Amino acid sequence: MASPSGDNDEDSVVPTHFMVVVLGDLGRSPRMQYHVLSLLQAGHFVTFVGYTGESLIPSLQKYTPEGVKAKRQHMLQVVRFPAPKIVFLRSQPIFLPLYFLWRTISLWVLLCSSLVLFVKPASLQSKKVYPQIILMQNPPAIPVLMTMVLYKFWTGAKLIIDWHNLGYSMIDKQYTTFRSWGRLYEQLLAPFADGHLTVTKAMQVFLKADLRVESENCSVLYDCPPSIFRLRTITEQHQVMAKHHDSIMQAIKDSGSTSWPEFTTLADNTKASFFTEPLPGRPGRFQPRAQRPALIVSSTSWTPDEDMSVLIDALQLADKLIQETKSSLRIVCAITGKGRLKEHYKKVIASKTWNSVVVATLWIDPVDYPTFLACADAGISLHTSTSGLDLPIKILDYFGCEVPVCAYRFPCLNELVQDDVNGRTFEKPDELSTILLDLLEPLASAKSNQHLGNHSFGALQRYSRQVQGQLLWSENWPTNAWPVLEKALDEHTKTATTGKSKTE
């Protein structure tokens, strides 16, 4: 049996065929990609099933047939299919029952056809082996949970559910009947799984109490940053920020503000950016720019569970207070990501007239994304949990880069962010605006010869120290995920052995 450690010699392990299923864009499912990577590093074969979309993280691509092959063979089989779309049904309340029915049937057909037609057996130890362990993400629950339970009974595979949230909680509260059906659906099907992983202790408690999940088969696997999210040198920061200098400058021009003249000179890899400048006498080396603007970053999927209006209103209040107090503070707010509400909020932002605040909506290349986060003075999380039981994975990315976070307050957030310990929490725009001005004020009072690095001052420096030494995914996964998978694998092996003995 394979050890969970990625450092083992792959020739010494007994490989298993795992199937990881996400009814979502695989490239935008970081936690499930990390699962896949951990399994691959342990020497297993993985079939990764989900929607088409963004590219997989670079560390996974080397395991595909197109990448650099592993010692034995390529160990990753990726099965992707497009998400069905029929927007007009979703946009009209009268058609919602038809939309839910159509979406359920179409997803079920797509998923089942992909499982039957495209999931191929792995060649393991001269044998053709179909998936032995299924690891599925929940939500969405409909229809993937039912499909995976049926697949389990059809093939004899063992099923593990990774609970990111509760599926029924994501159905709008006004549709009480649908929510009730969704809750019953999860209550009936969850006990058929052979193991469970949760993102919080609160969710683990709920599953045991409400969904009749057995305690010994349920483990808390907190999200942890992978090693790519780490502190970066100023020179590394400069190289990434220089790429986005033009986009930020364009946002300033679009805002019509005239209070940024000294920051609007074009940057390249050898000149100053908004936040960095050459280190005198050290060619190719950089330092924080004196009297630089603050940089806050919000990574978002532009979905309804992240209310961007809270951030926009907070920035509006902050800009007003900066003008009233005649502060020299200037704030660049970079909002990254893609999603269906992005264009709506871009119009809202464009309608604002700000003097000391500028918002730039950016798409950061996945290769540059970890370094870009490391450039921030503070991160902003607007995630609101529909169940009150999950946590935003993006906060861990900031913490891996030692960047403090201001997070929207909701039940169980304190499992990750403690107010005034490793960050700040808020609910209303006026709270957030006050917090931002308090945290970033040292930049406004800095002298012309002071070169303040990101989050290296005031309370931000204290919070940053509190998030140093975060447990990495590669350290957390073997302890809290692998035992659940290993137990299911042992049960699968015993069942297969018993069945084989009976036929002999």
Secondary structure in CASP SS format (residue, H / E / C, confidence):
PFRMAT SS
TARGET T0000
AUTHOR 0000-0000-0000
METHOD secondary structure of the structure
MODEL  1
M C 1.00
A C 1.00
S C 1.00
P C 1.00
S C 1.00
G C 1.00
D C 1.00
N C 1.00
D C 1.00
E H 1.00
D H 1.00
S H 1.00
V C 1.00
V C 1.00
P C 1.00
T C 1.00
H E 1.00
F E 1.00
M E 1.00
V E 1.00
V E 1.00
V E 1.00
L E 1.00
G E 1.00
D E 1.00
L H 1.00
G H 1.00
R H 1.00
S C 1.00
P H 1.00
R H 1.00
M H 1.00
Q H 1.00
Y H 1.00
H H 1.00
V H 1.00
L H 1.00
S H 1.00
L H 1.00
L H 1.00
Q H 1.00
A C 1.00
G C 1.00
H C 1.00
F E 1.00
V E 1.00
T E 1.00
F E 1.00
V E 1.00
G E 1.00
Y E 1.00
T C 1.00
G C 1.00
E C 1.00
S C 1.00
L C 1.00
I C 1.00
P H 1.00
S H 1.00
L H 1.00
Q H 1.00
K C 1.00
Y C 1.00
T C 1.00
P C 1.00
E C 1.00
G C 1.00
V C 1.00
K C 1.00
A C 1.00
K C 1.00
R C 1.00
Q C 1.00
H C 1.00
M C 1.00
L E 1.00
Q E 1.00
V E 1.00
V E 1.00
R E 1.00
F E 1.00
P C 1.00
A C 1.00
P C 1.00
K C 1.00
I C 1.00
V H 1.00
F H 1.00
L H 1.00
R H 1.00
S H 1.00
Q C 1.00
P H 1.00
I H 1.00
F H 1.00
L H 1.00
P H 1.00
L H 1.00
Y H 1.00
F H 1.00
L H 1.00
W H 1.00
R H 1.00
T H 1.00
I H 1.00
S H 1.00
L H 1.00
W H 1.00
V H 1.00
L H 1.00
L H 1.00
C H 1.00
S H 1.00
S H 1.00
L H 1.00
V H 1.00
L H 1.00
F C 1.00
V C 1.00
K C 1.00
P C 1.00
A E 1.00
S E 1.00
L E 1.00
Q C 1.00
S C 1.00
K E 1.00
K E 1.00
V E 1.00
Y C 1.00
P C 1.00
Q C 1.00
I E 1.00
I E 1.00
L E 1.00
M E 1.00
Q E 1.00
N E 1.00
P C 1.00
P C 1.00
A C 1.00
I C 1.00
P C 1.00
V H 1.00
L H 1.00
M H 1.00
T H 1.00
M H 1.00
V H 1.00
L H 1.00
Y H 1.00
K H 1.00
F H 1.00
W H 1.00
T H 1.00
G C 1.00
A C 1.00
K E 1.00
L E 1.00
I E 1.00
I E 1.00
D E 1.00
W E 1.00
H C 1.00
N C 1.00
L C 1.00
G H 1.00
Y H 1.00
S H 1.00
M H 1.00
I C 1.00
D C 1.00
K C 1.00
Q C 1.00
Y C 1.00
T H 1.00
T H 1.00
F H 1.00
R H 1.00
S H 1.00
W H 1.00
G H 1.00
R H 1.00
L H 1.00
Y H 1.00
E H 1.00
Q H 1.00
L H 1.00
L H 1.00
A H 1.00
P H 1.00
F H 1.00
A C 1.00
D C 1.00
G E 1.00
H E 1.00
L E 1.00
T E 1.00
V C 1.00
T C 1.00
K H 1.00
A H 1.00
M H 1.00
Q H 1.00
V H 1.00
F H 1.00
L H 1.00
K H 1.00
A H 1.00
D H 1.00
L C 1.00
R C 1.00
V C 1.00
E C 1.00
S H 1.00
E H 1.00
N H 1.00
C E 1.00
S E 1.00
V E 1.00
L C 1.00
Y C 1.00
D C 1.00
C C 1.00
P C 1.00
P C 1.00
S C 1.00
I C 1.00
F C 1.00
R C 1.00
L C 1.00
R C 1.00
T C 1.00
I H 1.00
T H 1.00
E H 1.00
Q H 1.00
H H 1.00
Q H 1.00
V H 1.00
M H 1.00
A H 1.00
K H 1.00
H C 1.00
H H 1.00
D H 1.00
S H 1.00
I H 1.00
M H 1.00
Q H 1.00
A H 1.00
I H 1.00
K H 1.00
D H 1.00
S H 1.00
G C 1.00
S C 1.00
T C 1.00
S C 1.00
W C 1.00
P H 1.00
E H 1.00
F H 1.00
T C 1.00
T C 1.00
L C 1.00
A C 1.00
D C 1.00
N C 1.00
T C 1.00
K C 1.00
A C 1.00
S C 1.00
F C 1.00
F C 1.00
T E 1.00
E E 1.00
P E 1.00
L C 1.00
P C 1.00
G C 1.00
R C 1.00
P C 1.00
G C 1.00
R C 1.00
F E 1.00
Q E 1.00
P E 1.00
R C 1.00
A C 1.00
Q C 1.00
R C 1.00
P C 1.00
A E 1.00
L E 1.00
I E 1.00
V E 1.00
S E 1.00
S E 1.00
T C 1.00
S C 1.00
W C 1.00
T C 1.00
P C 1.00
D C 1.00
E E 1.00
D C 1.00
M H 1.00
S H 1.00
V H 1.00
L H 1.00
I H 1.00
D H 1.00
A H 1.00
L H 1.00
Q H 1.00
L H 1.00
A H 1.00
D H 1.00
K H 1.00
L H 1.00
I H 1.00
Q H 1.00
E H 1.00
T C 1.00
K C 1.00
S C 1.00
S C 1.00
L C 1.00
R C 1.00
I E 1.00
V E 1.00
C E 1.00
A E 1.00
I E 1.00
T E 1.00
G C 1.00
K C 1.00
G C 1.00
R C 1.00
L C 1.00
K H 1.00
E H 1.00
H H 1.00
Y H 1.00
K H 1.00
K H 1.00
V H 1.00
I H 1.00
A H 1.00
S C 1.00
K C 1.00
T C 1.00
W C 1.00
N C 1.00
S C 1.00
V E 1.00
V E 1.00
V E 1.00
A E 1.00
T E 1.00
L E 1.00
W C 1.00
I C 1.00
D C 1.00
P C 1.00
V C 1.00
D C 1.00
Y H 1.00
P H 1.00
T H 1.00
F H 1.00
L H 1.00
A H 1.00
C C 1.00
A C 1.00
D C 1.00
A E 1.00
G E 1.00
I E 1.00
S E 1.00
L C 1.00
H E 1.00
T C 1.00
S C 1.00
T C 1.00
S C 1.00
G C 1.00
L C 1.00
D C 1.00
L C 1.00
P C 1.00
I H 1.00
K H 1.00
I H 1.00
L H 1.00
D H 1.00
Y H 1.00
F H 1.00
G H 1.00
C C 1.00
E C 1.00
V C 1.00
P C 1.00
V E 1.00
C E 1.00
A E 1.00
Y E 1.00
R C 1.00
F C 1.00
P C 1.00
C C 1.00
L H 1.00
N H 1.00
E H 1.00
L C 1.00
V C 1.00
Q C 1.00
D E 1.00
D C 1.00
V C 1.00
N C 1.00
G E 1.00
R E 1.00
T E 1.00
F E 1.00
E C 1.00
K C 1.00
P H 1.00
D H 1.00
E H 1.00
L H 1.00
S H 1.00
T H 1.00
I H 1.00
L H 1.00
L H 1.00
D H 1.00
L H 1.00
L H 1.00
E H 1.00
P H 1.00
L H 1.00
A H 1.00
S C 1.00
A C 1.00
K C 1.00
S C 1.00
N C 1.00
Q C 1.00
H C 1.00
L C 1.00
G C 1.00
N C 1.00
H C 1.00
S C 1.00
F C 1.00
G H 1.00
A H 1.00
L H 1.00
Q H 1.00
R H 1.00
Y H 1.00
S H 1.00
R H 1.00
Q H 1.00
V C 1.00
Q C 1.00
G C 1.00
Q C 1.00
L C 1.00
L C 1.00
W H 1.00
S H 1.00
E H 1.00
N H 1.00
W H 1.00
P H 1.00
T H 1.00
N H 1.00
A C 1.00
W H 1.00
P H 1.00
V H 1.00
L H 1.00
E H 1.00
K H 1.00
A H 1.00
L H 1.00
D H 1.00
E H 1.00
H H 1.00
T H 1.00
K H 1.00
T H 1.00
A H 1.00
T H 1.00
T H 1.00
G H 1.00
K H 1.00
S H 1.00
K H 1.00
T H 1.00
E C 1.00
END
